[in-house]
């Protein structure tokens, strides 16, 4: 199963944004990694470099490889509507991201691992594909095994500081959640200028 396993703190420092959650490394050293230190952040970037950085931030945030990300963009272009908004919707309705939003994983990587190890069910059937597309009305739950329940409960307790999205509903007692509707673009803080991503791929 292809996945991005790069160093999260180093990537966050490169872009100056905590893409993978709160980062103490970014607080201690709020400048890009490398031998030039803080001076490396002063170089003027071209429009292309800025757009490329926005694309990389969005791709890395959701843990996708370049080929996977291009497929999502192609699908967003094919559908009717605003390409950027549809792209974000497609990324947000991945099963690993929905599990992260529900709190089953403290990070997207942890949620992806939970799915990949077979701890998650969709509509009562076990699904171990992180890219599975969750549709409105689908019910996402944790498997009944003790191990699965313990892993999910531990993450849910850690994730209580994150607000629950309006487009999701969650029952902590039953460890189940459902997708009520597709999220709107303005409801999702991707920390990325998606318009630049669309312009980059449309050149």
N, C-alpha and C positions, 0 to 999 in steps of 0.2 A: 504494500500500500504506500504510494508516494506521499511524502509529506515534507514540510519545511522544518528543519531541526536546527536552524541557526541560533546563535547566541542572542537571547532576547534583550539583555541590557545593552549590549553593544549596538544592536539595531536601533533601539530606542534613542540612544545617545546620538547616533548618526543623523536621525531625523528631528531630534529635539522634542519628541513627543512620546509619552508613555503608551506605546501601542499595545502592550501586553498586560496592562494593569499598573498600579503604583510601583515605581521603581526608585529604590534608595540610591542606586548608582547614578541615576539622572539628577537626583537632588544634590548629590555630592559633587558630581562633575557635569554641569550643564553645558557641555560643549562636545563636539564630535570626537570620536576616538582617533588615535593615530599620533605620530610623533610631533605634529605641528600644534597639537592641543587646541587651546581657545583661538589661536590665530587662524586655524583652518576654517573657522566658521565665517570669516570676514570676506572670503572671496565672493565676487559677484557671480551669480548663476544666470545662464541663458534661459530664455523662455522654455526651451525644450527640456533643459535640466530640471526646471521647476515642475513641469508637467510630469516628467518621468518619475521624479521623487514622489509626487502625489499618487501615481499609479502603484509604485512600489509599497508605499505606506498602506494603501487599501488592500493590496494583495497579501502582504505579510500579516496584516491585522487579522485576516480570516484564515491564515495558514495555508495559502494556496501556492502551487507552483505556477510558473508562467503559462504553461499549456492549459492548465485547468482554468486559469483566470481568463484567457482568451476565449475559451469555450463559453464561459458565462457572458462575456461581452457580446459575442456573436449571437447568443440566444436573446440577450436584451435588445440588440439591434433588430432582430427578426420580429419581435413583438410590437404591437401598436402601443404608442405612448411615448413618454419621455425616457430616452435610453438610460440616462443616469439614474433616474428613480427606479426603473425596472431592474437595473443592475444591482442596486442596493437591496431591493426586495428579494432577488434571487439569492444573494449572499446571506441575508438575514434568515431565510427560511430553510437553510441547510440544517440537517438534524443536529449536527454538533453545535451549531450556533444557538439553536432553540434550547438545547440542553444547558448551554452556558447561560442564556438569558433566564431560564427557569431556576438556575442555581445548582444544577446537578454537578457542575464543574466550576471550580473557582476561577479557572481561566479557560480560554477556548481550547488550548492544548489538552488540558485535563478533561474537558468535556469530550473532545475527540477520542481520547484514550478510553474513556468510559463506554462510548458507543462501540469503538473497535473491538473491545474485549467482551462484547455481548451482554452488557448490563442493562440495555435500554429496549423497551418495546414501543411500537407504534400501533395503535388500535388493537392491542392484545397480541401482536406478533413481534417476535424478536427481530430487531434490525441492527446489523453491525456495519452498516455503510455510512460513514460520516457525512457524505454528500447527499444522502437521501433527502428529497424535497418534501418538506412538511406542508400540507395543504390546509386551508381553513376547515375547521371541524375535526381535524386529526387529534387524537389523544396520545400524548407521550407519557410513558410511565416507566418506573424502575422495575426490573425483574424481581420476583418474589424471593429469590435466594437471600440468605442472611448476609452474605458478602456484598451483594449488590446494594442491599438496603443500607448497610453500614457505610459504604463508600459514598453513597448519595447523601445520606443524612449529615455526614461530616462536612461535605461541601456546602450543603444548604445552610448549615449553621454559620459557615464562614461568609456566605454570600448575602446574609441578611442586610448588610449595609448598602447593597445595590438596590435601587428602586425597581419594582416589577413593571414591565412594559404594559401599556394599556391594551395592546393587541394580544396579550397572553393572559390566561387565567391559570392559577396554581393552587393546588390543595396540598399543603405541607403534610398533613396527617396521612394521606394516601400516597404521597409522593407521585402525584400525577399532575399534568398540565395539559393545556390545549391551546391551539392556535385559533383565536376567535375570528381574526381577519388578517388580511395582508397589511403590513406596516406602511405608514406613509413616510416619505423621505425625510420630512421635517421632524419626525419623531426619533430619528436615529442619528446619534452623534458619532459620525465616523472619523472625525478629526481630519477629514480629507476634503479637498475641493474636487468633487466628483465631476464637475463640468470640465476641468482641465484633463481628467482621465479620458473623457469622451472625445475631447478635441485631439488628444494624443493619438488615439486609435483611429480617428477619422481622417488623419492626414494622408 
